[in-house]
Amino acid sequence: MNRERFTTELETLLEVSPGELREEDQIRSLEHWDSLTLLGLLALADAQFNIQLNPDRLAGCVTIGDILNLLEESSSLKGAQQ
């Protein structure tokens, strides 16, 4: 999973300018973060990166970095299961 590529996709989903998101950003403070964005993020991870995220774990993320770490962890677990 490429962190930079996913961040770019996330910026599009959140309707923010390219390069605006930082790993330390608190996701709940982002203007366009809501339950629909959470669903969009689940779909994005699955469609673009073939990663199925646990919705409860995603909902527990606090920062952009937490989301990226969860994606990497989920990607690694998937690879280990194959």
Backbone as numpy.savetxt, mean C-alpha at the origin, in Angstrom:
# Nx Ny Nz CAx CAy CAz Cx Cy Cz
8.72 -7.12 -4.92 7.87 -5.95 -4.92 8.77 -4.72 -4.92
8.51 -3.83 -5.83 9.29 -2.60 -5.97 8.61 -1.48 -5.19
9.26 -1.01 -4.12 8.68 0.02 -3.25 8.40 1.31 -4.01
9.32 1.70 -4.88 9.16 2.95 -5.62 7.97 2.88 -6.57
7.85 1.76 -7.28 6.73 1.60 -8.21 5.40 1.60 -7.46
5.36 0.88 -6.33 4.11 0.84 -5.57 3.77 2.23 -5.03
4.77 2.96 -4.56 4.52 4.31 -4.05 3.94 5.19 -5.14
4.45 5.07 -6.36 3.92 5.83 -7.49 2.46 5.47 -7.74
2.13 4.19 -7.71 0.74 3.76 -7.89 -0.15 4.28 -6.75
0.39 4.27 -5.55 -0.36 4.75 -4.39 -0.61 6.25 -4.50
0.36 7.00 -4.99 0.18 8.43 -5.20 -0.97 8.69 -6.18
-1.05 7.88 -7.22 -2.14 8.00 -8.18 -3.48 7.71 -7.51
-3.52 6.63 -6.73 -4.75 6.25 -6.03 -5.20 7.35 -5.07
-4.26 7.97 -4.39 -4.57 9.00 -3.40 -4.69 10.40 -4.01
-4.46 10.49 -5.32 -4.58 11.77 -6.03 -3.65 12.83 -5.46
-2.38 12.43 -5.21 -1.37 13.39 -4.77 -0.30 13.51 -5.85
0.47 14.55 -5.78 1.51 14.80 -6.78 2.61 13.76 -6.69
3.21 13.41 -7.83 4.33 12.47 -7.83 5.45 12.95 -6.90
5.95 12.04 -6.10 7.02 12.36 -5.18 6.56 12.97 -3.87
5.26 13.15 -3.71 4.73 13.80 -2.50 4.72 12.88 -1.28
4.46 11.60 -1.48 4.37 10.67 -0.35 5.75 10.32 0.18
5.83 10.24 1.50 7.05 9.82 2.19 6.69 8.65 3.10
7.64 7.78 3.34 7.37 6.60 4.16 6.88 6.95 5.56
7.30 8.09 6.08 6.91 8.47 7.44 5.54 9.15 7.50
4.91 9.41 6.34 3.59 10.05 6.33 2.55 9.18 7.02
1.75 9.80 7.87 0.64 9.14 8.55 -0.52 9.02 7.55
-0.95 7.80 7.28 -1.94 7.63 6.22 -3.29 8.26 6.56
-3.68 8.25 7.80 -4.98 8.81 8.15 -5.01 10.34 8.06
-3.84 10.95 7.95 -3.80 12.41 7.80 -3.85 12.83 6.33
-3.81 11.86 5.42 -3.86 12.16 3.99 -5.30 12.51 3.60
-5.44 13.52 2.80 -6.75 14.05 2.44 -7.69 13.00 1.84
-7.17 12.14 0.97 -8.03 11.20 0.25 -8.03 9.79 0.86
-7.55 9.64 2.10 -7.55 8.32 2.71 -8.90 8.06 3.37
-9.57 6.99 2.94 -10.83 6.57 3.54 -11.02 5.08 3.27
-12.17 4.56 3.61 -12.41 3.12 3.45 -12.38 2.69 1.98
-12.81 3.57 1.09 -12.75 3.23 -0.34 -11.31 3.17 -0.83
-10.46 4.02 -0.29 -9.05 3.98 -0.65 -8.43 2.67 -0.16
-8.83 2.24 1.02 -8.35 0.96 1.56 -8.72 -0.18 0.61
-9.95 -0.18 0.12 -10.38 -1.21 -0.83 -9.60 -1.09 -2.15
-9.39 0.14 -2.58 -8.62 0.37 -3.80 -7.19 -0.13 -3.65
-6.62 0.04 -2.48 -5.26 -0.42 -2.22 -5.18 -1.94 -2.24
-6.19 -2.60 -1.69 -6.25 -4.07 -1.75 -6.31 -4.54 -3.20
-7.14 -3.89 -4.00 -7.28 -4.25 -5.41 -6.00 -3.95 -6.18
-5.37 -2.83 -5.90 -4.12 -2.45 -6.55 -3.03 -3.48 -6.28
-2.88 -3.86 -5.03 -1.85 -4.84 -4.67 -2.08 -6.15 -5.40
-3.33 -6.57 -5.49 -3.65 -7.83 -6.16 -3.47 -7.72 -7.67
-4.03 -6.69 -8.28 -4.01 -6.58 -9.75 -2.63 -6.24 -10.31
-1.93 -5.32 -9.68 -0.65 -4.85 -10.23 0.56 -5.64 -9.73
0.45 -6.22 -8.54 1.61 -6.86 -7.92 1.36 -8.31 -7.54
0.14 -8.80 -7.78 -0.23 -10.18 -7.47 0.04 -10.51 -6.00
-0.29 -9.55 -5.13 -0.11 -9.72 -3.69 -1.48 -9.57 -3.03
-1.88 -10.58 -2.27 -3.14 -10.53 -1.56 -2.84 -10.11 -0.11
-3.35 -8.94 0.24 -3.11 -8.40 1.58 -4.24 -8.78 2.52
-3.90 -8.95 3.78 -4.88 -9.17 4.82 -5.51 -7.81 5.14
-6.82 -7.64 4.92 -7.46 -6.34 5.14 -7.30 -5.83 6.57
-7.35 -6.71 7.56 -7.20 -6.27 8.95 -5.80 -5.75 9.22
-4.80 -6.41 8.65 -3.42 -5.95 8.84 -3.20 -4.63 8.11
-3.80 -4.48 6.93 -3.68 -3.23 6.20 -4.34 -2.10 6.98
-5.50 -2.36 7.54 -6.21 -1.34 8.32 -5.41 -0.92 9.55
-4.53 -1.80 10.03 -3.70 -1.48 11.19 -2.45 -0.68 10.86
-2.18 -0.46 9.58 -1.00 0.32 9.19 -1.21 1.79 9.58
-0.13 2.41 10.03 -0.19 3.81 10.45 0.48 4.73 9.43
1.58 4.28 8.84 2.34 5.11 7.90 2.42 4.45 6.53
2.84 5.24 5.55 3.09 4.70 4.22 4.14 3.60 4.31
5.16 3.79 5.13 6.19 2.79 5.32 5.63 1.48 5.85
4.64 1.56 6.75 4.00 0.35 7.27 3.33 -0.43 6.13
2.68 0.29 5.22 2.03 -0.36 4.08 3.08 -1.04 3.20
4.16 -0.33 2.92 5.22 -0.90 2.08 5.83 -2.13 2.74
6.04 -2.07 4.05 6.59 -3.23 4.77 5.64 -4.41 4.72
4.34 -4.15 4.87 3.34 -5.22 4.79 3.33 -5.85 3.40
3.44 -5.01 2.38 3.49 -5.53 1.01 4.71 -6.42 0.80
5.85 -5.98 1.28 7.07 -6.79 1.12 6.96 -8.10 1.89
6.42 -8.01 3.10 6.24 -9.22 3.91 5.28 -10.20 3.22
4.17 -9.68 2.72 3.17 -10.52 2.05 3.75 -11.12 0.77
4.56 -10.35 0.06 5.20 -10.83 -1.15 6.20 -11.94 -0.83
6.96 -11.77 0.24 7.94 -12.78 0.67 7.24 -14.06 1.11
6.15 -13.92 1.84 5.40 -15.10 2.30 4.83 -15.87 1.14
4.35 -15.15 0.13 3.80 -15.80 -1.05 4.88 -16.61 -1.76
6.07 -16.01 -1.90 7.18 -16.69 -2.55 7.60 -17.94 -1.78
7.55 -17.89 -0.46 7.94 -19.02 0.37 6.93 -20.17 0.25
5.68 -19.84 -0.04 4.64 -20.87 -0.14 4.64 -21.57 -1.48
5.28 -20.97 -2.49 5.25 -21.57 -3.83 6.29 -22.65 -3.96
